[in-house]
Amino acid sequence: MSSQPDRRARFESLADVVFDSLQRYLHRRLDPEDASDAFAETLLVIWRRIDEVPAGDVLPWCYAVARRVVANQRRGNERRLRLVQRLSFEPPPPPVTVGSHGDPELEAALDQLGEMDREILRLWAWEGLEPREIAPVLGLTVNAATLRLSRAKKKLAVELGAMRQDQDAIGHRTDDTPRSKR
């Protein structure tokens, strides 16, 4: 394998030779946006395989690369179309609520917390993640995630307790149990 400056110089000289021809080749076969993507992908493959490019007539080798890129792109587009067609026959998924799954008291308590506390609680409760799994999601250490989760749970408990006390104080009950049996 040649050195980085040698590879770069070889790539640049090669690109000068094939640039316009490859663009014309791809634009004749694809729409403009796909052709631009295919051109970038072709140049990337040429860069990665620069040591394999033949020393003589490089254009046919580069056309072969571009031809494979076009074929891959068409296969990818066909797969996406088949997926879209299959999904069009599937029933729509049930609506996803952003809130706390129908518990207005819990949702109101969560709204009183900071964004980080809400997110760590959601990752723990809704996604079922442990602190060691939450840590990389939030860019924390495992110890920090454990500590923040513990504090967020306590804050949520305080908020829920305060709401229940407020409801009891104004005569609202959170369940059907008579006040005398509480």
C-alpha positions as CSV (number, residue, x, y, z in Angstrom):
1,M,0.0,0.0,0.0
2,S,1.3,3.4,-0.9
3,S,1.6,6.4,1.5
4,Q,-1.2,8.8,2.2
5,P,0.3,11.6,0.1
6,D,1.0,9.2,-2.8
7,R,-2.6,7.9,-2.6
8,R,-4.0,11.4,-2.5
9,A,-1.9,12.5,-5.5
10,R,-2.8,9.4,-7.5
11,F,-6.5,9.9,-6.7
12,E,-6.5,13.5,-7.7
13,S,-4.8,12.8,-11.0
14,L,-7.2,9.9,-11.6
15,A,-10.2,12.1,-10.7
16,D,-9.0,14.7,-13.3
17,V,-9.1,12.0,-16.0
18,V,-12.4,10.4,-15.1
19,F,-14.4,13.2,-13.5
20,D,-16.5,14.4,-16.5
21,S,-16.8,11.0,-18.1
22,L,-18.2,9.4,-15.0
23,Q,-20.6,12.2,-14.4
24,R,-22.0,11.9,-17.9
25,Y,-22.1,8.1,-17.6
26,L,-24.2,8.3,-14.4
27,H,-26.4,11.2,-15.5
28,R,-27.4,9.1,-18.6
29,R,-28.5,6.3,-16.3
30,L,-30.1,8.0,-13.3
31,D,-32.1,11.0,-12.3
32,P,-29.9,14.0,-11.3
33,E,-30.2,13.4,-7.5
34,D,-29.4,9.7,-7.7
35,A,-26.6,10.4,-10.2
36,S,-25.0,12.8,-7.8
37,D,-25.2,10.2,-5.0
38,A,-23.9,7.5,-7.3
39,F,-21.0,9.8,-8.4
40,A,-20.0,10.4,-4.8
41,E,-20.2,6.7,-4.0
42,T,-18.2,5.8,-7.1
43,L,-15.4,8.3,-6.1
44,L,-15.4,6.8,-2.6
45,V,-15.0,3.3,-3.9
46,I,-12.2,4.5,-6.2
47,W,-10.5,6.2,-3.2
48,R,-10.8,3.1,-1.1
49,R,-9.4,0.9,-3.9
50,I,-6.9,3.3,-5.4
51,D,-4.1,0.7,-5.2
52,E,-6.2,-1.7,-7.3
53,V,-6.8,0.8,-10.1
54,P,-4.9,-0.3,-13.2
55,A,-2.0,1.9,-14.3
56,G,-3.0,2.0,-17.9
57,D,-6.5,2.9,-19.2
58,V,-8.3,3.7,-15.9
59,L,-11.7,4.8,-17.4
60,P,-13.0,1.3,-18.1
61,W,-12.2,0.2,-14.6
62,C,-13.9,3.3,-13.2
63,Y,-17.0,2.7,-15.4
64,A,-17.1,-0.9,-14.0
65,V,-17.2,0.6,-10.5
66,A,-19.9,3.1,-11.5
67,R,-21.9,0.3,-13.1
68,R,-21.9,-1.7,-9.8
69,V,-22.8,1.4,-7.8
70,V,-25.8,2.1,-10.2
71,A,-26.9,-1.6,-9.8
72,N,-26.6,-1.4,-6.0
73,Q,-28.6,1.9,-6.0
74,R,-31.3,0.4,-8.2
75,R,-31.6,-2.7,-6.0
76,G,-31.8,-0.5,-2.9
77,N,-34.6,1.6,-4.6
78,E,-36.5,-1.5,-5.6
79,R,-36.2,-2.8,-2.0
80,R,-37.6,0.5,-0.6
81,L,-40.4,0.4,-3.1
82,R,-41.3,-3.2,-2.2
83,L,-41.3,-2.2,1.5
84,V,-43.5,0.8,0.9
85,Q,-45.9,-1.4,-1.1
86,R,-46.0,-4.0,1.7
87,L,-46.5,-1.4,4.4
88,S,-49.3,0.2,2.4
89,F,-51.3,-3.0,3.0
90,E,-50.5,-3.2,6.8
91,P,-53.0,-1.7,9.2
92,P,-51.7,1.4,10.8
93,P,-50.1,1.1,14.2
94,P,-52.1,2.2,17.2
95,P,-51.5,5.8,18.0
96,V,-48.6,6.5,20.3
97,T,-49.1,9.0,23.0
98,V,-46.2,11.2,24.0
99,G,-47.5,11.4,27.6
100,S,-47.6,8.8,30.3
101,H,-50.0,6.3,28.7
102,G,-53.3,7.8,29.9
103,D,-52.5,8.6,33.5
104,P,-53.1,12.3,33.8
105,E,-51.8,12.4,37.4
106,L,-48.5,10.8,36.4
107,E,-48.3,13.0,33.3
108,A,-48.8,16.2,35.3
109,A,-46.2,15.0,37.8
110,L,-43.7,14.3,35.0
111,D,-44.4,17.8,33.6
112,Q,-43.2,19.3,36.9
113,L,-39.7,17.7,36.5
114,G,-36.8,18.9,34.5
115,E,-36.2,17.5,31.0
116,M,-33.2,15.3,32.1
117,D,-35.3,13.9,35.0
118,R,-38.2,13.1,32.6
119,E,-35.9,11.5,30.0
120,I,-34.1,9.3,32.5
121,L,-37.4,8.1,34.0
122,R,-38.8,7.4,30.6
123,L,-35.7,5.5,29.5
124,W,-36.0,3.4,32.7
125,A,-39.8,2.9,32.9
126,W,-40.9,3.0,29.3
127,E,-37.9,1.6,27.5
128,G,-36.9,-0.8,30.3
129,L,-33.3,0.3,30.4
130,E,-31.0,-0.2,33.3
131,P,-28.6,2.6,34.5
132,R,-25.7,0.9,32.7
133,E,-27.7,1.2,29.4
134,I,-29.1,4.6,30.1
135,A,-25.6,6.0,30.7
136,P,-24.4,6.0,27.0
137,V,-27.8,7.3,25.8
138,L,-27.5,10.4,27.9
139,G,-23.7,10.7,27.8
140,L,-23.3,9.9,31.5
141,T,-21.2,7.5,33.5
142,V,-23.0,4.5,35.0
143,N,-22.6,6.0,38.4
144,A,-24.1,9.4,37.3
145,A,-27.0,7.6,35.6
146,T,-27.7,5.6,38.7
147,L,-27.6,8.7,40.9
148,R,-29.7,10.8,38.5
149,L,-32.3,8.0,38.2
150,S,-32.6,7.6,42.0
151,R,-33.0,11.4,42.4
152,A,-35.5,11.6,39.6
153,K,-37.6,8.8,41.1
154,K,-37.6,10.6,44.4
155,K,-38.6,13.9,42.8
156,L,-41.4,12.1,40.9
157,A,-42.6,10.5,44.2
158,V,-42.7,13.9,45.9
159,E,-44.6,15.5,43.0
160,L,-47.1,12.6,43.0
161,G,-47.5,12.9,46.8
162,A,-48.1,16.6,46.6
163,M,-50.7,16.2,43.9
164,R,-52.6,13.6,45.9
165,Q,-52.5,15.8,49.0
166,D,-53.8,18.7,46.9
167,Q,-56.7,16.5,45.5
168,D,-57.6,15.2,48.9
169,A,-57.6,18.8,50.3
170,I,-60.1,19.9,47.7
171,G,-62.3,16.8,48.1
172,H,-61.1,14.8,45.1
173,R,-60.3,11.2,45.6
174,T,-58.0,9.3,43.4
175,D,-59.8,6.0,43.9
176,D,-63.3,4.7,44.9
177,T,-62.4,4.0,48.6
178,P,-64.5,6.0,51.0
179,R,-62.5,8.7,52.9
180,S,-63.2,7.0,56.2
181,K,-61.4,3.7,55.1
182,R,-58.2,5.4,53.8
